[in-house]
Amino acid sequence: MSEKDSGQTAAINKGLRRATGEVLNWLNSDDYYEPGALMKVGENFTDSTIKIVSGRGRLFSGDKTVGYTKGVDVHDGNLAKTIGLVRMDQPETFFRRSVLDKVGYLDERLHYLMDRDWWLKYLLVSGTEGVRKINDVLVNFRLHETSKTQTSWWSFFGENNKLFYALAKQ
């Protein structure tokens, strides 16, 4: 169902507020999960110490695979490097509800890097503990000529600079 809201980030937050499960994520309308992906994610969350599970994603355009993502970047034993090179491939990164309760919802002022901002907040609150990376491809991420990923790279760059400027001011 589609209804009026103040943009993508507000719509994602609305969905997160309505979600009733223990494990959360969101998926954009033109992407899809691999068969068995949710089972793999669920199996990894049977370990109660795990707060985030991040797999890989297949990037595709039309019917052609153009590459693969690698989930979140975690540099074990080096939180500063993990924060400095902060990168999150959101569709293949799942988290416990307790993480959302601790970190809060997405910043609705952001239009491009709301997921990166959220991941950065997680790292500042929890460090890299509780993050499990798996090698499984969990999601298929569509690249097309009208997607924000393809058409607005400069806006992503500008919003990234704003994130780090705000962090430096704190």
N, C-alpha and C positions, 0 to 999 in steps of 0.2 A: 504494500500500500504506500502511496506517495501522498504527502501533504505538505503544506507550506511551512517553511522554517527559515532560519537565517543562514543557511548554507550547509555544506557537507559536514563540517565539524559539529554543528548543532544537531544534525540528523544522526550522526554516529553516537553522540552523547545521549540522544533520546533513546536509541536502541540499547545502549549500555545500561541506562537506567531501567529499562523494561526487562532486561535479560534476567533470567532466574537461575541460570546454571552456575556451577562452581568454576568452570573454565570458560574464558571469554576471548573473543576476537571479532573482527568485522571483515567483511569481504565486499569489495566494490562490485557493482552490477555486471561488469563485463569480464570478471574473473571467475574461476571455478576451482574447486578442490579436486585433487587426484582421488581416484577410488581408494578407499581404505585409509585416507589421510587422518580422519578424525579418530579412527581406531588406534593408529600409531601415536597420535597426540595423547589420547586417553591412557594408553599403556605407560607412557612416560610420566604422567601425573599420578600414577599409583604410588610413587615415591613422595611422601609428604613433605620432604625438604625442598622439592622442586617448586619454584614459583613461576618460572617462565620456560617454555619449550619453544625452540626456534629451529625450523628445518630449512629447506631450500625451496626455491621457486623456479619454475620454467617460464622464461619470457618468450612470448610468441607473437607473431604478426601474421594475420591470415591463417594459413595452415602450416606455417614454417616456424620451427624453433630457432630463435635468434640468440639464445644464451641462457644462463642459469644464475640465480642469485645464491647467496650463502647465508641468509638469515641475519642475525645480529652479529656485530663485531664485539668479541670479548677477548681482551688480552689478559690472560690469567696472571694474577699477581701484579697487575699494573693498571689500577683504576684510572690514574691520570691519563694514560694513553688511551684507554677505552673511552673516556669522556672526550678527550681531545680529537679523536677520530670517530666520534659518535656516528654510528650508521645503523639503521634499522630497516629491514625489509619486513614491513608490517604484515602483509597477508599471511605469511608463514610463521608468525610469532604469536603464540598463545600465552595467556596469563591467568593466574588464579584471581578470583574475585577479591581475595584479601589484598592483592597488589593494588587493584583499583581503589579499594577502601583506604589504603595507605597513601597512595600517590594522588588520587583524585581523578577527575574527568579531564578530557582534552580541553585545551585552551581555545575557546571559540573565536578568539581574535586571529588565530592562525588559519591560513587557507591552504598551505602547501606542506608544511612540516609539523603538523599537529602530532603525528606519530613520533617523529624524532624528538620533539620537545618532551613528550610523555616518557620516552625511553631515557632521556637525559635526567628527568626528574626521578625515575626509578633508580638509576645509577647513583645519584646523589643521596638518596634515602637508604638504599640497600646494598650498594656496591655491586659486585659481580656474583655474589653468593646466590645460590638458588636458580641459576640460569643453566639450562641444559641445551646444548646444541646437538642436533641429530643430522645425519647426512641425507635423510629421506627427502625427496621432492614431495611437498605437500600441496602446493598451489600452482595454478597456471595463471600468469599475469599477462593480460592482453595489452600490447602496444599498438596504438593506432593514431592516425594523423591528428585527431581532434582531442586526444587525452591531454590532461595537464602535464603528465610526465614528458610528453613529446613537444608540447607547444609552449610551455612556460618555464623552461629551465632557468631563465634569468630571475624569475620570481622566487624559485626555490633557493637560488643563491642569495638573494637579498634577505629572505626570511631567515636563512641560516645565519647570516651576519648579525641580524637583530637578536637571534637567540643567544649567540655567544657574547654580544655586547651586554645584554641584560644579565647574563651570568657573571660577567666580569664586574659589572656595577655592584652586584650583591657581594 
